[in-house]
Amino acid sequence: MDIGELLTRDGIVLRSGASSKRQALNVAAETAARVLGRDGNAIFTALMEREALGSTGLGGGVAVPHARLTGLDRVCAVFVRLDQPVAYDAVDDRPIDLMFALFASPDAGAEHLRALAAVSRALRSPELRERLRQAHTPDAIHALFVRDTAATAA
């Protein structure tokens, strides 16, 4: 699974001033709405409903919220880097500052799971997380995900 294909440069936000989990999820929803041409409120509601089932905070300052949206023809993603970490109920009880949100159609079972696994695997790397925190442009962020996917596949 090529993570770089899930994420467009327009779907990368580098300086979000969100101060809570709810605000961070709203930034992800609004970014996805812009990229996907969808209703931001519906996306936010879908993210919150999934989050109510259990936190998507993976630890290490990372969250991978995800939601199913009707009408999508492929798995899509947005990336949000927060200015300040926010409490997120992550598995390690640490706040998060990196959020990679995934969106798939309700019938994209295996494809959605492959995307979740690929993103989770990539973001377990402390080196990648640090590079994502230091990157200055959406192009640099995108390149890191493309490079990491290529390195993982090799």
N, C-alpha and C positions, 0 to 999 in steps of 0.2 A: 504494500500500500504506500503510495507516494503522498506524503503529507503535504508537500508543496502544491499538489493538484487540488487539495481540498480548500486551500486558503488563497485568496486573491490579495493583492497589495491594498485594495480598497477596504478590505476586511481587517486591517491591522490598525489598532489604536495604541499609541505609545505613551500618552500622558493623560491618563484618566484621573480625575480628582475624586473619584468615588470614596466615600468614607464608611461604607457599610457593605455587607454581602448583598443586600437588596439593591443598593445603588450600582454595585459592580455588575450584577446580573442585568440590571436595566441598561447599562452601557453596552453590554454584549448584545442584548435584544435590539436596541436601537441601531447598532452597527449592522447586525444581521438584517434588520428591516431595510436598511439602505441598500445593502449588497443584493439582497434577494428580491427586493421590490415587494415586501410584505408588510403587514400591519405589526408594528412594534409591540403593541399591547398584547396581541395574541401570542407573539413569540415569548414575551416576558412571562405571561401566564403559563405557557408550556414549560419554560425553564423552572419556574417556581413549583409547579406541580411535580416535576421530576425531583427537584431538590427536597420536597416534602417526604419523599420515599427514603431519603438518606443523602447525606452530604456527598458531593462530588469532589471534595477537597482531598487530593491524593497525598499531601504532605510535601515537605520541601518548598513550601510557598506556592504550590501549584494547585489549580482546580481545573477540572474538565467537565463543566456542565454540558448537558446534552438534552435534546428534545426531538420529538417526532412532529413533523409538520406535513400536512397533506399537500399534495401538488408538487413536491420536489422530485426532480428526476435523477438526482445524485446526492451523495453526502457532501455537505458544505461546512465551512468553518469560519470563525472569526477569532482573532487573537487580541486580547486586551492586556496591556501592562499598566498596572496601577502606580500612581506616584508614591503612595504610601500603602503598605500592607493593611488588609482588613481582616477582622475575625471572620472565619468561614466554617467553623466546626470541622476542620480537616482531621484526618486520621491521626496526625501527630500533634493536634491541638495548637499548631502554629498558624499565624495569619498567612494569607496568600497575597501575592502581588502579580502573579502570572495566571492568566485565564485563557484557556483554549476551548472555545465553545463549539460543539458539533451539532449539526442539524441533518436529519434524514427523514425520508418518508416513512409512514407507518409500516410499509411492507418491505423495507430495506433491512431485513434482519441480519443476515450474514455480513453484508457490506458495512452496516453500521457497527457491528461488533469488531470487524477487522480494523475499521478506522479508530475506534476507541482503544483497541489494543496497541495499534501503531503509535498513536499519540501518547498514550500512557507510558509505553516503553521508551520513547524518545525523551519524554520529560522526566524520566527517572535519572537521567544523566546530570550530575552536578555541573559538569563542564558546559553542557548545552544551556542549562538554566542560567548560569552566570553570563554566558555570551548573550542570551536573550535580554538579560537585565542591562547589559552594557551597550547594546546595539542602538544606533542613533536614528535609523530610518526604517520605514516599512520594507524597503528593498533589502536592507541588511537582515531584518527578521525573516523575511521570506527565504532568502538565500541560506540562512542557518537551517531552516526546516528541510530545504531541498538537499543540502549537503549532508545533514544527519540521516535522512532517508537513504541517500546513496551509500553512505558509510555503513549503515545497518544492513543493507542488502548485499554488500560485498563480502 
